[in-house]
Amino acid sequence: MFYQLVHENDASFRIRLGVSRITSQEEEILSQILASHPQICGIQIYPATSGIRIFFKGSKQAILESLRKIPYSNVRFLAEQLPKKDSIYVHLLPSSQEIVQEFRGNKKMNPKLKQKLGAEVIIEALVDKFLPEPLNLAYHAFQLILLSKA
């Protein structure tokens, strides 16, 4: 990785990378890479100025040499492979419109199955609506027992 040593003292030094700006994904990858170094005990990354402040124990020259061996193109590649927060989409349950469209699709449902399904839905709705909670719970437990035997 190409860098310029900007400031140094006994416990830390600051470098400026040869890139114009560090993205948040690149910052995450850089912090993971640098945190795994045994002589580095602290890191501060400044994305706007592409600077890194490194707190260290041991030999500063060994750390600088190991930084030179890390190609920044690898950091960029790894940052591009991270999943984008906007691209994660979870669809848990279908909406009522999607269910109606599925039933109205080209596929014909068996009329007996359709009638049985309708009756089951109506019974479940009535039980949930009108039975008090202990009886409602007992009814659903009984339904589970019947399903497990089938």
Secondary structure in CASP SS format (residue, H / E / C, confidence):
PFRMAT SS
TARGET T0000
AUTHOR 0000-0000-0000
METHOD secondary structure of the structure
MODEL  1
M C 1.00
F C 1.00
Y E 1.00
Q E 1.00
L E 1.00
V E 1.00
H E 1.00
E E 1.00
N C 1.00
D C 1.00
A C 1.00
S E 1.00
F E 1.00
R E 1.00
I E 1.00
R E 1.00
L E 1.00
G C 1.00
V C 1.00
S C 1.00
R C 1.00
I C 1.00
T C 1.00
S H 1.00
Q H 1.00
E H 1.00
E H 1.00
E H 1.00
I H 1.00
L H 1.00
S H 1.00
Q H 1.00
I H 1.00
L H 1.00
A H 1.00
S C 1.00
H C 1.00
P C 1.00
Q C 1.00
I E 1.00
C E 1.00
G E 1.00
I E 1.00
Q E 1.00
I E 1.00
Y E 1.00
P C 1.00
A C 1.00
T C 1.00
S C 1.00
G E 1.00
I E 1.00
R E 1.00
I E 1.00
F E 1.00
F E 1.00
K C 1.00
G C 1.00
S C 1.00
K H 1.00
Q H 1.00
A H 1.00
I H 1.00
L H 1.00
E H 1.00
S H 1.00
L H 1.00
R H 1.00
K C 1.00
I C 1.00
P C 1.00
Y H 1.00
S H 1.00
N H 1.00
V H 1.00
R H 1.00
F H 1.00
L H 1.00
A H 1.00
E H 1.00
Q H 1.00
L C 1.00
P C 1.00
K C 1.00
K H 1.00
D H 1.00
S H 1.00
I C 1.00
Y C 1.00
V C 1.00
H C 1.00
L C 1.00
L C 1.00
P C 1.00
S C 1.00
S H 1.00
Q H 1.00
E H 1.00
I H 1.00
V H 1.00
Q H 1.00
E H 1.00
F H 1.00
R C 1.00
G C 1.00
N C 1.00
K C 1.00
K C 1.00
M C 1.00
N C 1.00
P H 1.00
K H 1.00
L H 1.00
K H 1.00
Q H 1.00
K H 1.00
L H 1.00
G H 1.00
A H 1.00
E H 1.00
V H 1.00
I H 1.00
I H 1.00
E H 1.00
A H 1.00
L H 1.00
V H 1.00
D H 1.00
K H 1.00
F H 1.00
L C 1.00
P C 1.00
E H 1.00
P H 1.00
L H 1.00
N H 1.00
L H 1.00
A H 1.00
Y H 1.00
H H 1.00
A H 1.00
F H 1.00
Q H 1.00
L H 1.00
I H 1.00
L H 1.00
L H 1.00
S H 1.00
K H 1.00
A C 1.00
END
